[in-house]
Amino acid sequence: MSRSFHSVGRPSRQSGLSLIELMISIVLGLLIAGAAVSMFLSFSRTYTASESLSRIPGKRAHLV
């Protein structure tokens, strides 16, 4: 009657992530990715608007 080491001594320790920890980390990662995409789109719109405003005086300069 031999027993394995884990059943005789202290209870074996679980390694790895639980399902809840994995789900929380996925949600946090998605929130961070969403914030990064939102900031990129905001900066892109701002750049486009400032670029178009800076070209307006140049378009009318040849009319004078």
N, C-alpha and C positions, 0 to 999 in steps of 0.2 A: 504494500500500500504506500506508494510514493506520491507525495503531493508536490505540486509546483511551488516555486518560491513565493509567488504572489499570493497564494491562498493561505500560506502559513504565517507570514509576517504581517507587517502593516498593509493596509489596503493599497492597491496599485494607484499611482497618480496618473490622471488623464493628461495627455499632452495634446496640444493643438487648440483650435478655436471652436467654441460652441456655435450653434446656429444663430443665436441672438447676437453674439459678438460679430459674426460675419455679416449679418444683415445691417447692423449699426455701422460697420465700417464701409459697406457699400453705399448706404444712404449718405454718410458724410463725404465720401468721395464724389458722389453725384452732385451734392450741394456745392462742393468746391469747384468742380468742373463747370457747373451751371453759372456760378459767379464769374469764373474766368471768361466764359463765352459771352456773358452779358457785358463785361467790361470791354472785351475786344470789339463787340458790335458798337458800343457807345463811343469808343475812341475812333472807330472807323467812320461813324457818322459825323463826328466832330471834325475829323480831318477833311472829309469830303466837303462839309459846309464851309470850312475856313479856306479850303483850296478854291472853291468856286467864288467866294467873296473876294479873294485876292486877285482873281483874274478879271473882275469887272472893270477896274480902272484901266487895265491894259487894253481891253477891247475898245474903249471909247477914246483912247489917246490918239488913235490914227484919224479920228473924225475931226479933230481940231486943226 
